[in-house]
Each structure stands twice: as structure tokens, then as C-alpha cells.
Amino acid sequence: MLAVHLVSFYFAKLKEDPTKKVDRFLHAMRLHDDQLSDISTRFQAEMKKGLSAESNVAAAVRMLPTHVRSTPDGSEKGQFLALDLGGSKFKVLRVKVREGMGIRKGGVEMEERTYPIPKEKLSGRGTELFDHVSQSLKDFLQKKNISLEKKHPLAFTFSFPCEHHTLDQGLLLNWSKNFRARCLQGKDVVQALKEAIDRTGDMNIEVLAMVNDTVATMMTCGFDDQYCEIGLIIGTGTNACYMEDMRHVDLVEGDEGRMCVNTEWGAFGDDGALNDYITEFDRDVDAASINPGKQTFEKMVSGMYLGELVRLVVLKMAKLGLLFDGCVSNELRTKGKITTAHVAAMEEYKCGLKNTRDILTDLDLNPSPDDCIAVQHVSTIVSFRSSNLVAAGLAAILTRIKKNRCLRALRITVGVDGTVYKTHPQYPKRLHKVVRRLLPECHVRFVLSDSGSSKGAALVTAVAQRLASQKRQVDDSLSPFRLSQEQLQLVKAKMRAGLEAGLKSKGSSAIKMLPSFVCHTPDGTEYGKYLALDLGGTNFRVLLVNFKGGLQSSTRLYHKIYTIPLEIMQGTGEELFDHIAECISDFLDYMGMKNTRVPTGFTFSFPCEQTAIDTGTLVSWTKGFKATDCEGHDVVNMLREAIKRLNEFDLDIVAVVNDTVGTMMSCAYEDPECEIGLIAGTGSNVCYMEELRNIEKTEQKGGKTEGDKQNDGTEGEKKEGDAKISKMCINTEWGGLGDDGSLDDIITPYDTEVNQNSINPGKQRFEKLTSGMYLGEVVRQVLLDLTRGGLLFRGHVTEALKTPGIFQTKYLSQIESDRLALLQVRSILQQLGLDTTCDDSIIVKEVCGAVSRRAAQLCGAGMAAVADKIRENRGLDHLNITVGVDGALYKLHPHFSRILRETTGALAPQCKVTFMPSEEGSGKGAALITAVARKTQEM
């Protein structure tokens, strides 16, 4: 009975589908999607480890920076020589790149010659190998009648793991692909090539770039497809590269832009990360290789090993009696007898089984039809596993790129080269299908490299030349914004001269130096409730400030903000002040104080000529205001008249001050050394405490100070204590520096354009170089010029870029933020209708930096002039002083405040200048001036 069962089992086994038999035998090689996702996650972790400076040395996946920072944009041009060394043969080429033409349009022309490498050179001395390469290069030049005297730029494709410190330097980490030349590991192979060229002699060669074949493949495909940012090799070896954000590449300084990273993913698993996916056949392949324990992933994937894996599987199945009736030939036992070309032939659609039979017959085997089906299926499983593993690796790279760029979907192209991908009939389709299944949200296009890595190396060189040329042109455009110390000293001297001239009663000065009639700073004993009005831009603020007398922390402040519509800003003066009166009425109603006559300070942030602390004649509008019948009139009287017309409340307007003065007073309440106020925002201005003896204007006008009695509008006599007044705050209105042409030597054509298109051409020239109202427009003019020159946005001038005012200064602060990735910079520019590349974003950030840095330096030069004047006024060798600062440019721009401090310190070394941001700004300052004036009157 038992014998009957055994016979039945035997015949059932004979009739079994041969593919199922193989499936069971190689179940460990049949990877499902969950396993591939797991492998992809592991590879992402290895990539992260390789990119980190802390863990790179121990990482299996080295993630080597290539110093290739951009893919082609089609504007590359030039003629280059190229060397391609990566196998048993190498090529020498002449590559001509024509500007603006993709490969399919004939934009790249190539002539090439292949030279064999004798076997003894592969394992001999490194100098012998490179002498052979150099001699072959000279032979190529001679055969192609290329001048030996003329200098030729050369690109070098070197398809072995190298550590790059620059584009034209690479230290060999280790050989692969049967290369074992001595005395080169750890050495710079570019230097080795240069020395060999020198030994050969009679050639004028400049090696500009050395790249891996994977990088070169990406660049070749990138010349035709701007979305190509991944290179993939699946041939004798396997590798991948991609464009990584610089902020993640720890091994290279800087965080701007992107850099191509050569993953060297063949070593994935060398640290045991793939142990649970490695089969006994993988271990046998590894043990018999020239580098056991190394290149684990490559040995599971690449063409060098696929044939051997199939041979080992077939051999074991034969030994177990599962194939060829248990017969094993000597040929089958011999390493290398089944190649990857055989694997591809066995999987051909129509001739696969015939090819399989022929291959097995050549191995002295006598296969049955079922044997042929089984062996063909072994080949399918081994090659399918290879494409699955490559898909898992690509999925990891795609996922990383998608996360880097904060995208839910990704459109990208993969440039591919290698004999397995090119010659295996099923490999590409399988790879594409699995990648798309693992990442359905990514639109991935695969492009086969045309002429491969040689052309790519030349394109790397062409791109490097383009970027260098582009950088020179951008630098030339931005050079006028980069001020030398000598230029800044000159600005300081001109500011100082303008300050002195403005204090005189005779003669004209571009800097107005308007007396504010504020002669005391707070001492902390201020007490009571005060109303403050603050008009200086598109918003109007009303504040109620309650001082507790020496208890700064107990000061209470209530406020509301009201908008000034454009039609009011540019309507009539009566309409403007009626609107202001209505806002005040609303606030008093809100606070329940309409029946209280509150002492009031009025911050009016426009140039005013004062004859007393409570009068201010508007000199000129700025900041977009153009209300009629205001210039030349007392703004306090205009406000009082508007209040009368409304007839709902009354105010005791004690003082009118500039926002700069209000800021100084606000900070002086906290710091007694604060005697300078600075506004660095929409506008730019400074005030400071000047010695009264130096102010000729007040002597001429005989104006009332805060210490004078003000009863019923009549002028009283000075009290005895007022004779001790020695200082007065001067509102410099320094924005007018340069209105007389004194700054023409640092004015750029972009500044001239901004000035001509402003509402006040020829006025406020210094302010137009330094204030938030204008910096964005200066940047737009530079971007427009660079675009017209073909250096930005592919030379495409959009309607958005031609629109004045579209590039607001707030964008400078956002774009220059150290925490902002270039992807976010691109997002900001795209919101403005500017379609940008990564390279464009870098240039835009550089332009913003140049413009804002100049603004901060000019403010620093002006501040140094003010500080030195105060020091010399007081006859001091050293001055400690605090500057109260307000304004969005100072507070929100990531670098403005630091550059301002550094410049002031460098130009006024005998002054220790401390900058103190104002918490409540000019509104609180106006209340303090009112409180100080009231207190002084009561003395």
C-alpha cells in the first residue's frame, strides 16, 4: 500500500507545473509590495545616515556630494574633450554643445574612439593605468587633427566611488568592476590624470570636472528634459544619484540650492540592513567575489552577478534532482558560465525557451521541455527581484525628494543607462510598473540616456562654465551695492557735514535738522493718563497711556488701530483731518472718556518745521500721502479745527512730535542713556539730543519749549529752572541726504529708476536707499535687468515682473530668512507670478541680500556720524549711548539689525552704541513727551 502511494506521489510530481516547483524553491526571492516598502524605508534611513556629518563615516551608503549644483537648462555651449573610464575599455570623445538646442535637435555633436585596457593595467600600478589613458588621449587628438597647442577643457567620467571636495577633485575610495590598480586608493585621481598628461607631454589640457557615470547619465538626460533630477545605472554595476537640497548635505558648507549626491547604493546592506532578505545563493556569490562582504545590494541587482545567481540556483536544483534528472555537467559547475546576457536571452518573448534550450545544451546538459520552462522561470525570478529591489531604492529617493519639497505629488524624470536596462527585454517594464505601484502619487518618467556618461561629463563641464559665467555677470550687476569701508566712511563724512549745515540759520542743507522743542527725556516719575495719536502710514493709532510714576512695569496702555483709505491719503487736507477726528471720537466713546479733556501728544511722522512743542508746519508729505492744502500749514491747528467741526469732544493737545522722537522717548523711559531715536521701517529717519548752543534755528525763531508756560495759547515767561536747559531733540530728517547730489557716486542705475518713478523725484534720496518703502522696488528693478539679460527666469519678462510695487519689502525679510528653504523662496516668487528654477531662487536671494545689506550699512554709516557728533559735542574720548529703534525693517528683517550694529561699531570705534527695540513705539513716546511737558510746566 505504501509503495502505491509513493508511486502516485512520484507521478504527480512529474506532472507538476515546473514554474510552481521553482516558485517554492525560490520563495525567498519573490518579494511582495510590503517587503519592498520595508526595504525602501530601510534605504531612506541609510540615506539619512550617509548625509549626516556625524554618521557618514560609519554609513554603508556613503551619499557622496559631487559638487554638481545644477542640471542643464539648454543654454550651455562650448567644445570639450571627454574621457570615460569605467570598464575594460574606455572612450575618448570630442563633444560640441550648441546653445539652446536639445539633443534631439542636434544640439550635441560627438566624435569618439574606444581604446582597450590591457589586463595587466587593471591590476598594475596606478601610474601605468593613467599613462595608458593619457597616451590614448594624445593619440585621439592626433588622429582627429585637433591642435595640441590649444588649451582644451576636459571632462572626466570616472565610474568608481570617489569623495569630492570640489568638482575637479576626487579621492578614490575603492575599486570595483575588476579594477585593482595599486597606489591610487585614497589619492586624487584628477591629480593622477594631470600628472600622467604632463608625463606624456605636448598637450594643453585643463581638467575642469570629474563625475561618476551615474551623474553623467542624469546630466545627459537633463539636457533634453528639465525634470530629470535622478540618474540610474543598471548595468555591470548599479548606482543612483539625485539632486538633494544643500541644507541636508552636511559634508559641504552652505545651505543654498541643491547638489547632486552620488548614493553609491551598491553598498546598501553591507552593515547587515538586508540580512533577512539575503538568500543562500547571494551568500555564495558574495563568498566567491573579489570583495566579500562589500557591495551587497549590487550583488543582488547588477549585471555582473545576475547570471552567476541563476547558475547557482540551477546547479543546486540539479543536485537535488529537481532538474535534468539530477545530472550535473562540469560546465554547469564552472563559475561564470551563465552570464547576464544569457539571462536576457532566456526571457525573450518569442525565442526565450529556444534560447534557454540552446544555452543549457552548450553547458553539456540534456534538458527536457519542463527543464527549459523551469530554468527560464529561475531567470525571471532572479531578474524580477533585481528590478523590484531597484524600484524599492528609487521609491526611497523619490519619497525623500517629495518630502524635501513638501509636495503631495511629484513630477520627475529618471535618466537611465546600463546594459541590463538596455538589453533585458522585460526589465524596464517591470521596473516602471513597480515604481508606479509603490508611489502612485508620483508621475515618474524614465528616459534612456543617449550616448551615456561621456556626453554627460561634457555637459557637467558646460553647466559649470555656464554657472561661473552667470555668477560673474550677476556679481557685476550687484557690485555697485557692495560698499567698501572707504565708501562708508565717505557717507559718514557727508552725513556729518549735512548735520552741521542743517543746524545753521543761514544756507541750505539737504538734511533739514528740525528742532522738536523737546528738551528733556523721561526720568521715570511721569504720572497720569495721556492720550496719544500716531499718524505715520496707512494706519492711524489712538492710545490711552496710564503712567504710574516710577513703576514702568505698571504702565497701562489701551489702543485701537484705524485704516486710512487711499482716497483719504490723497484727497483734501480737510477730509484727512475730519477722518482722524472721527477715529478719535470712536476711541473716546469706546473708552467712555468723551467728556474728559485729556492731555494729548500727536505723533505726526512727516517732516514738520516747529516753532514750539505744540505747533508743526508740514514741510512736505512722504510715504504716499498727498492730501491737498496741508503743506505749509500747522497740522495741530488743522486737527483742532477738525475737532471743532465734529463738535463731539475736546482735546488738550500739548505736543506734536515726529515718530522718531516718540521712539527715543519711549526707550528713554526704560534706559536713561537713550538719546537717539531711529526709525527703520517704511521710512528712515533719526533724531538725537543736540546741544542747545549749536542750534541756531531756535535762536532765530524764538520758539516755545516744553518748559514754557502755555496758557490760553499765549507765551509765558521762563521759570528760573528752565535756564538750565542745555539740549534739544533734533529731528534730522536724514532721508534728504543726497538730494543735493552728494550721494551720486553710490547711486546705482536701479536707484535712479526707482527715484524717477516715485511720487517725489529727486527728493529723499537717502531714504530711497534705506527704507522699506523702496527696497522691494529696487530689488524688482535688479531682477528685471537680470531677466532681460537672460540671467533669470530663462529670460522671460512677465507682466508681474514689470508691475511696480509688486515686490514688497516684506518679501526680502521672508526670502533672506536663514530658516527658509529655497523651495519656499520659489513658492513666494511663484505667488508673484514668477516661474523659477532653483538657480533663479539662489540669485533672487542674493539680490535681496545685496540690497538690504547696503541699506543697513548706510544706516550704520549715518548712525556713526550722529554718535561721533554727540561724543565730540561733549568732549569725550569714549561715549556710551543707547539708540531706541522702531520699524519693521529693523524688527523683522533677519540680518538688518546685525549689519547695522556691525557697521556702526566699525565706523565709530570710540562709541559704544546699544540698540534698543521700542516695545510700544512712537505712540507711547508721544504720551511720554506730553507727560514730561506737563511735569516741567508744573515745576
Secondary structure as GFF3:
##gff-version 3
##sequence-region A 1 939
A	DSSP	alpha_helix	2	15	.	.	.	ID=ss1
A	DSSP	alpha_helix	18	25	.	.	.	ID=ss2
A	DSSP	three_ten_helix	27	29	.	.	.	ID=ss3
A	DSSP	alpha_helix	33	51	.	.	.	ID=ss4
A	DSSP	three_ten_helix	56	58	.	.	.	ID=ss5
A	DSSP	beta_strand	64	65	.	.	.	ID=ss6
A	DSSP	beta_strand	78	85	.	.	.	ID=ss7
A	DSSP	beta_strand	89	97	.	.	.	ID=ss8
A	DSSP	three_ten_helix	103	105	.	.	.	ID=ss9
A	DSSP	beta_strand	108	116	.	.	.	ID=ss10
A	DSSP	alpha_helix	119	122	.	.	.	ID=ss11
A	DSSP	alpha_helix	126	143	.	.	.	ID=ss12
A	DSSP	beta_strand	152	158	.	.	.	ID=ss13
A	DSSP	beta_strand	162	166	.	.	.	ID=ss14
A	DSSP	beta_strand	169	172	.	.	.	ID=ss15
A	DSSP	alpha_helix	189	200	.	.	.	ID=ss16
A	DSSP	beta_strand	205	211	.	.	.	ID=ss17
A	DSSP	alpha_helix	213	222	.	.	.	ID=ss18
A	DSSP	beta_strand	228	234	.	.	.	ID=ss19
A	DSSP	beta_strand	238	245	.	.	.	ID=ss20
A	DSSP	three_ten_helix	246	248	.	.	.	ID=ss21
A	DSSP	beta_strand	258	262	.	.	.	ID=ss22
A	DSSP	three_ten_helix	265	267	.	.	.	ID=ss23
A	DSSP	three_ten_helix	275	277	.	.	.	ID=ss24
A	DSSP	alpha_helix	280	287	.	.	.	ID=ss25
A	DSSP	alpha_helix	296	301	.	.	.	ID=ss26
A	DSSP	alpha_helix	303	319	.	.	.	ID=ss27
A	DSSP	three_ten_helix	324	326	.	.	.	ID=ss28
A	DSSP	alpha_helix	330	333	.	.	.	ID=ss29
A	DSSP	alpha_helix	340	346	.	.	.	ID=ss30
A	DSSP	alpha_helix	352	362	.	.	.	ID=ss31
A	DSSP	alpha_helix	369	404	.	.	.	ID=ss32
A	DSSP	beta_strand	410	417	.	.	.	ID=ss33
A	DSSP	alpha_helix	419	423	.	.	.	ID=ss34
A	DSSP	alpha_helix	427	438	.	.	.	ID=ss35
A	DSSP	beta_strand	442	448	.	.	.	ID=ss36
A	DSSP	alpha_helix	452	478	.	.	.	ID=ss37
A	DSSP	three_ten_helix	479	481	.	.	.	ID=ss38
A	DSSP	alpha_helix	485	503	.	.	.	ID=ss39
A	DSSP	beta_strand	514	515	.	.	.	ID=ss40
A	DSSP	beta_strand	527	535	.	.	.	ID=ss41
A	DSSP	beta_strand	539	548	.	.	.	ID=ss42
A	DSSP	three_ten_helix	552	554	.	.	.	ID=ss43
A	DSSP	beta_strand	556	563	.	.	.	ID=ss44
A	DSSP	alpha_helix	566	569	.	.	.	ID=ss45
A	DSSP	alpha_helix	573	591	.	.	.	ID=ss46
A	DSSP	beta_strand	599	604	.	.	.	ID=ss47
A	DSSP	beta_strand	608	609	.	.	.	ID=ss48
A	DSSP	beta_strand	617	618	.	.	.	ID=ss49
A	DSSP	alpha_helix	635	646	.	.	.	ID=ss50
A	DSSP	beta_strand	652	657	.	.	.	ID=ss51
A	DSSP	alpha_helix	659	668	.	.	.	ID=ss52
A	DSSP	beta_strand	674	680	.	.	.	ID=ss53
A	DSSP	beta_strand	684	691	.	.	.	ID=ss54
A	DSSP	three_ten_helix	692	694	.	.	.	ID=ss55
A	DSSP	alpha_helix	696	701	.	.	.	ID=ss56
A	DSSP	beta_strand	710	711	.	.	.	ID=ss57
A	DSSP	beta_strand	714	715	.	.	.	ID=ss58
A	DSSP	three_ten_helix	720	724	.	.	.	ID=ss59
A	DSSP	beta_strand	727	731	.	.	.	ID=ss60
A	DSSP	three_ten_helix	734	736	.	.	.	ID=ss61
A	DSSP	alpha_helix	749	756	.	.	.	ID=ss62
A	DSSP	alpha_helix	765	770	.	.	.	ID=ss63
A	DSSP	alpha_helix	772	788	.	.	.	ID=ss64
A	DSSP	three_ten_helix	793	795	.	.	.	ID=ss65
A	DSSP	alpha_helix	809	815	.	.	.	ID=ss66
A	DSSP	alpha_helix	822	831	.	.	.	ID=ss67
A	DSSP	alpha_helix	838	873	.	.	.	ID=ss68
A	DSSP	beta_strand	879	886	.	.	.	ID=ss69
A	DSSP	alpha_helix	888	892	.	.	.	ID=ss70
A	DSSP	alpha_helix	896	907	.	.	.	ID=ss71
A	DSSP	beta_strand	911	917	.	.	.	ID=ss72
A	DSSP	alpha_helix	921	938	.	.	.	ID=ss73
###
